[in-house]
Amino acid sequence: MSYFKHHVFFCSNQRAPGDTCCNARGATEMRNYAKDRLKALGMSGAGKVRINSAGCMDRCDQGPVMVVYPEGVWYTYIDKEDIDEIIDAHLVGGKVVERLKI
């Protein structure tokens, strides 16, 4: 069994000004929000959920992006409401959020 039930990677790559990248679309802010929300829910730590930053995941044109393992489900998101939906449906409820899946 994995050390974490879910391991979530947020692309937080920062490219040169003018180049498309996830961080320019708020990825670091949303990663921090997700991390804080999971802590508040008591869902962070061993056997639970781990949130990490990742370098470029080569999907910038579909970004910002995140991927949830072990399922390998890729998501895009716009705001905190999207992050909340991914947390509530997928990480808590075990159901993929089809409208945000890429």
C-alpha positions in Angstrom: 0.0 0.0 0.0 1.2 3.5 -0.8 2.3 5.8 2.0 -0.5 8.3 0.9 -4.0 7.4 -0.2 -3.8 10.2 -2.8 -0.8 12.2 -4.0 -1.7 15.4 -5.8 0.8 17.3 -8.0 0.1 20.9 -9.0 2.1 22.1 -12.0 3.7 25.4 -10.7 6.1 25.9 -13.5 7.0 29.5 -14.3 8.1 30.3 -17.8 9.4 33.6 -19.3 6.9 36.5 -19.4 4.4 36.1 -22.2 4.8 32.3 -22.4 1.9 30.1 -21.4 2.4 28.5 -18.0 0.4 27.2 -15.1 2.0 29.4 -12.5 1.0 32.6 -14.4 -2.6 31.3 -14.0 -2.5 31.1 -10.3 -1.2 27.5 -9.7 0.9 28.3 -6.6 -2.0 30.1 -5.0 -4.4 27.2 -5.7 -1.9 24.7 -4.4 -1.6 26.6 -1.2 -5.3 26.8 -0.9 -5.8 23.0 -1.5 -3.1 22.3 1.1 -4.7 24.5 3.7 -8.1 23.1 3.0 -7.0 19.5 3.4 -5.3 20.4 6.6 -8.5 22.0 7.9 -10.4 18.8 6.9 -7.8 16.6 8.8 -6.9 14.9 5.5 -3.2 15.6 5.2 -0.4 13.3 6.3 0.5 9.6 6.3 -2.3 7.4 4.9 -4.2 10.5 3.7 -3.5 13.1 1.0 -0.2 14.8 0.1 -0.1 18.0 -2.0 3.0 18.8 -3.9 4.3 21.3 -6.4 5.7 20.0 -9.7 7.8 21.5 -12.4 6.5 21.6 -15.9 4.1 18.7 -16.7 4.0 19.6 -20.4 0.3 20.4 -20.5 0.4 24.2 -20.1 -2.0 24.8 -23.0 -4.7 22.9 -20.9 -3.6 24.6 -17.7 -3.4 25.2 -15.0 -3.2 21.5 -14.4 -2.9 19.1 -11.5 -2.8 15.3 -11.4 -4.1 12.9 -8.7 -2.4 9.6 -8.0 -2.7 6.7 -7.8 -5.6 7.1 -10.3 -3.6 9.3 -12.7 -6.5 11.6 -13.2 -5.5 15.0 -14.7 -7.6 18.1 -13.9 -7.7 21.7 -15.0 -9.2 24.3 -12.7 -10.1 28.0 -12.7 -10.7 29.0 -9.1 -11.2 27.9 -5.5 -14.6 26.5 -6.2 -13.1 24.1 -8.7 -10.4 23.0 -6.2 -13.2 22.5 -3.6 -15.1 20.3 -6.0 -12.1 18.2 -6.7 -11.3 17.8 -3.0 -14.9 17.1 -2.1 -15.8 14.8 -4.9 -12.5 13.0 -5.7 -10.3 13.1 -2.6 -13.1 12.7 -0.1 -15.8 11.0 -2.1 -13.7 8.9 -4.6 -15.6 10.2 -7.6 -13.8 11.8 -10.6 -15.0 15.3 -11.5 -15.7 14.7 -15.2 -16.2 18.4 -16.1 -12.7 19.3 -14.9 -10.9 16.2 -16.2 -8.5 16.6 -19.1 
